């Protein structure tokens, strides 16, 4: 089962709304939250999530949406904040929610995986655009050429990793010429947080 990025966001909003308020949001409340032009887009997402057996809905109740126990084919992966795809952005470790993820993207321990939301355009030519969700596998090392989430002086960024003679570089791949490589001669300022496994865009 593959769930689109927007349907994941709708599911996450409904789940958190129910946890906070004890009842589901109305279709109009979902429409307002996502700034949709009509209810049709909301209904399309709800129908899709019903087909994926993540939701059930009583059409005769205004707040008739219910969360179904997660599918055996998916796991809930935490969303832990934002990461810059431009100037590095301070990483936050607060879990903002959980996103149901097809197990085909997961290898080994699911607890080693997390999502970050991309900010900026420094990796747009590598398929990572502003507001995309980045699935990351937590690990302290990476190979040359891999897309990594790295902490530089406690600030997080996503770039291509390149090792040279006496230096390590974090390389952007962008249509915006303002973005330049981050060159580090002192590796003590760098901490690899994980490698990018997949990107989910709208």
C-alpha positions in Angstrom: 0.0 0.0 0.0 1.4 3.4 -1.0 -0.2 6.4 0.6 0.2 9.8 -1.0 1.9 12.6 0.9 -1.3 14.7 1.2 -3.3 11.7 2.4 -0.7 11.1 5.0 -1.0 14.7 6.2 -4.9 14.4 6.2 -4.6 11.2 8.2 -2.2 12.7 10.7 -4.4 15.8 11.2 -7.5 13.6 11.8 -5.6 11.3 14.2 -4.2 14.2 16.3 -7.5 16.0 16.3 -9.2 12.9 17.7 -6.5 12.4 20.3 -6.9 16.1 21.4 -10.6 16.6 21.2 -12.1 13.1 21.6 -14.1 13.4 18.4 -13.2 13.6 14.8 -13.0 16.8 12.8 -15.8 17.6 10.3 -15.1 17.7 6.6 -15.4 21.5 6.7 -12.8 21.7 9.5 -10.4 19.6 7.4 -11.1 21.8 4.4 -10.3 24.9 6.4 -7.1 23.5 8.0 -5.7 22.6 4.6 -7.1 25.7 2.9 -8.9 23.7 0.2 -11.2 25.4 -2.2 -14.0 22.9 -1.8 -14.9 19.8 0.1 -14.2 17.6 -3.0 -10.5 17.3 -2.2 -11.3 16.4 1.4 -13.8 13.7 0.3 -11.2 12.3 -2.2 -8.6 11.9 0.6 -11.1 10.4 3.0 -12.3 7.9 0.4 -8.7 6.9 -0.4 -7.9 6.4 3.3 -11.0 4.3 3.7 -9.8 2.1 0.8 -6.4 1.8 2.5 -8.3 0.7 5.7 -6.8 3.5 7.8 -10.2 5.2 8.4 -13.9 4.3 8.6 -16.6 6.9 8.2 -20.3 7.1 9.1 -21.6 9.3 6.3 -24.7 10.2 8.3 -22.7 11.6 11.2 -21.0 15.0 11.0 -18.1 13.7 13.1 -18.3 10.2 12.0 -14.7 9.5 11.1 -12.8 6.8 13.1 -9.2 5.6 13.0 -8.8 1.9 12.2 -6.0 0.0 13.8 -2.9 0.4 11.6 -2.5 -2.0 8.7 0.0 -4.8 9.1 1.6 -3.5 6.0 2.4 -0.1 7.5 4.4 1.2 10.5 4.1 4.6 12.2 7.2 6.7 11.8 7.7 9.9 13.8 7.9 13.3 12.3 10.6 15.1 14.3 10.7 18.6 12.9 12.2 20.6 10.0 15.5 20.4 8.2 16.9 23.1 6.0 17.6 22.6 2.3 19.2 26.0 2.3 20.8 27.7 5.2 21.0 25.2 8.1 18.1 25.3 10.5 18.3 24.4 14.2 17.1 20.8 14.5 14.2 20.1 16.9 13.9 16.6 18.4 10.2 17.1 19.5 8.0 14.6 17.8 5.2 16.4 16.0 3.3 13.3 15.1 3.4 10.0 13.4 3.1 9.1 9.7 1.9 5.7 8.5 4.6 4.3 6.2 4.6 1.3 3.9 7.0 -1.3 5.2 8.7 -1.6 1.8 10.6 1.6 2.7 11.8 0.1 6.0 14.7 -2.3 6.5 15.5 -3.6 9.9 14.5 -1.8 13.1 11.7 0.7 12.4 12.7 2.7 15.4 15.8 3.9 13.5 13.6 5.8 11.0 12.2 9.3 11.2 10.7 12.0 9.0 11.8 15.5 8.6 10.1 18.3 6.6 12.4 20.0 4.0 12.7 23.8 4.0 14.2 25.7 1.1 15.4 24.9 -2.4 19.1 23.9 -2.1 18.3 20.3 -3.0 15.6 20.8 -5.6 17.6 19.3 -8.4 18.0 16.2 -6.3 14.3 15.8 -6.0 13.9 17.5 -2.5 11.6 20.5 -2.6 10.2 22.9 0.0 7.8 21.1 2.4 8.6 17.6 1.1 8.7 14.9 3.7 12.1 13.2 3.9 12.3 9.6 5.3 15.6 9.2 7.1 17.4 6.2 8.5 19.3 7.1 11.6 23.0 6.1 11.4 26.3 7.9 12.4 28.1 7.3 9.1 27.5 7.6 5.4 29.2 6.9 2.1 30.5 9.5 -0.4 27.7 10.6 -2.6 24.8 9.8 -0.3 22.2 12.3 0.7 22.6 12.9 4.4 21.1 14.7 7.3 24.0 16.3 9.1 24.4 18.5 12.1 26.9 21.3 11.6 27.5 23.2 14.9 24.2 21.8 16.2 22.3 23.0 13.1 20.7 20.5 10.7 20.9 20.4 6.9 20.4 17.9 4.2 23.1 17.7 1.5 25.2 15.3 -0.5 28.3 14.1 1.4 31.7 14.4 -0.2 35.0 13.5 1.4 38.3 15.0 0.1 41.9 15.2 1.1 41.8 16.9 4.5 38.2 18.1 4.3 34.5 17.0 4.3 32.0 18.9 2.1 28.2 19.0 2.2 27.2 19.7 -1.4 23.8 21.3 -2.5 22.2 20.4 -5.8 20.1 23.4 -6.6 18.7 25.5 -9.4 19.5 28.5 -7.2 23.1 29.5 -7.6 23.1 31.2 -4.2 23.6 27.9 -2.5 27.2 26.9 -2.0 29.0 23.9 -0.6 29.7 23.8 3.1 33.4 22.9 3.4 34.6 21.6 6.8 38.2 21.0 7.6 37.4 20.2 11.2 35.3 17.1 11.3 34.5 17.7 15.0 31.9 20.2 13.9 30.1 17.6 11.9 27.7 14.9 13.0 25.9 12.6 10.5 22.4 12.0 11.8 21.2 9.6 9.0 20.8 9.0 5.3 17.9 9.9 3.1 15.9 6.8 2.2 13.0 8.4 0.3 11.3 11.7 -0.4 7.5 12.2 -0.5 6.3 15.3 -2.2 2.8 16.8 -2.9 
